[in-house]
Amino acid sequence: MTQILEILISGITQGAVYCVVAVGLSLVYGASRILNFAHGSLYSLGGFLAWYLVAGGPGLPLWLVVLLVLPVLALTGIGIERAIIRPLRGSDNWKINTIMVTLGLAFIIENGLQLVFGPGTRTIAPFVEGSLSVGGITITWYKLSIFVISLALVGALEFFLSSTRYGQAVRAVSQDMQGANQVGINVNQIFGLTFALSVVLTGIAGILLAPVFLVSPLGGWVPFLKAFVIVVLGGLGSTKGAFVAAFILAVLEAFVIFYIGPSWAMPAWLLMLIIVLMIRPKGLFGVWEN
Amino acid sequence: MLEVDGINAFYSDFHVLHDASLKVNKGELVAVAGANGHGKSTLLKAICGLTPIKSGGIRFNGSDIAGLKAPQLVGQGLVYVAEDRRLFPDMTVLENLQLGAYLPAARAAEKHNLDRVFSLYPRLAERRNQLCRSLSGGEAQMVALGRGLMSDPTLLAIDEPSLGLAPNLTKTMLQTVSQLNKDGLTVLIVEQSLALLKGMIDRVYSIEEGVLRETDTDNMQEVL
């Protein structure tokens, strides 16, 4: 019983971080219908930036690093939208074209990271040590903290989307772009905003998970693939769907890893995805219409 | 207030509007009538910056607005209400109306305009927390018009409000538009059937195969 509870807790804490990466991917897709293949590489970029500032050179404390990296990530997101997405939108095959350029961007980021930092893996020491034991269940303070931080991030995003002017505008753009234009929403600005938020979310996740999963130039593909499965399972473009799907899949993963083996985690996810899509082709909370 | 001077617009390769010219004076209710597929909607969308024009000029309140996009024009008081409503389906009635007042200028008058919309349509006040996805066609049209009013327009361009509405609902809708006009709002409206607009409009244009012509309101029936 304790064991099952421990696996469950491990899954739930992991789920919160997956959620951060996935809602970022979903946010951009929801607003612009663009699937950003560089999402995972940007996760690595966040990890490397933090590693460099903490352990590589200046040796700054992690909290300060996060504060410094945040605007860099946001500007990266705005820059990506401006430089490579906006010129392609409105072109005939923009859906395929944007996939190709974001895929290209992923390779550029990966190779850039490899060039600057080398191909090896890096790690950041966790910002809290030790663990908490309650009733025979042990969880490290670090996992508990990233769980809380992740939930806070996702909660803040939900609040932003549901209760602020710009958040409403993001949802408006995702639901009817012409309607958004009609009421005076600058759609380009909203796309830039979603890219900024998305890159911040995935970059922060890359930093939070650096002590657990290590950072490497090619290490973004697994989080990307996982985020992709989560987003499709939850329903493309639905942040609520991504939230629920992240926890379902993370708990599934925890049990599969414990009882069958780590290499079966991804097959289990994909099997789950196939089953859900057979029953609900739009995913759990999908609403897409066009 | 609005002067359209010889505009040409294309729908991909198809030449939709041919040197279309039209004028709307302050306080007028001007109608454009014509059958489907003759360029009525394109005309309105071109004026409101939702569809590009190839050539010609558009002036609004004395300044050149040709080539400006909708978000810039909304801020100047030129607001478009779409024939297909273009509501945000997964948001509530209230959120849709609030988004009408998205720009700073309209936001300043948000409270006042919301009261106005709710007194115009008490039904929307009752359903303020309902998702627009679940509204009937008549209610959706109310939200579309209400959202347009929330943008605090000086000229409201209404695209075929009767589309998909039952005749009695259309009649109520047009009476509302006429009342808004009497209260001082300038309106440019596009309709297929002018019979329902009789007695409400100041001037009328007919549009046929993208060619616009001013017509006598008395001869309206002849036009159709």
Chai-1 contact restraints between the chains, C-beta under 6 A:
chainA,res_idxA,chainB,res_idxB,connection_type,confidence,min_distance_angstrom,max_distance_angstrom,comment,restraint_id
A,Q168,B,L99,contact,1.0,0.0,6.0,A-B,restraint_1
A,A172,B,F88,contact,1.0,0.0,6.0,A-B,restraint_2
A,A172,B,L99,contact,1.0,0.0,6.0,A-B,restraint_3
A,Q175,B,F88,contact,1.0,0.0,6.0,A-B,restraint_4
A,Q175,B,P89,contact,1.0,0.0,6.0,A-B,restraint_5
A,Q175,B,D90,contact,1.0,0.0,6.0,A-B,restraint_6
A,D176,B,R86,contact,1.0,0.0,6.0,A-B,restraint_7
A,D176,B,F88,contact,1.0,0.0,6.0,A-B,restraint_8
A,Q178,B,R86,contact,1.0,0.0,6.0,A-B,restraint_9
A,G179,B,R86,contact,1.0,0.0,6.0,A-B,restraint_10
A,N181,B,A70,contact,1.0,0.0,6.0,A-B,restraint_11
A,Q182,B,A70,contact,1.0,0.0,6.0,A-B,restraint_12
A,Q182,B,Y80,contact,1.0,0.0,6.0,A-B,restraint_13
A,V183,B,L99,contact,1.0,0.0,6.0,A-B,restraint_14
A,V183,B,G100,contact,1.0,0.0,6.0,A-B,restraint_15
A,V183,B,Y102,contact,1.0,0.0,6.0,A-B,restraint_16
A,G184,B,P71,contact,1.0,0.0,6.0,A-B,restraint_17
A,G184,B,V74,contact,1.0,0.0,6.0,A-B,restraint_18
A,G184,B,Y102,contact,1.0,0.0,6.0,A-B,restraint_19
A,G184,B,L103,contact,1.0,0.0,6.0,A-B,restraint_20
A,I185,B,Y102,contact,1.0,0.0,6.0,A-B,restraint_21
A,N186,B,P71,contact,1.0,0.0,6.0,A-B,restraint_22
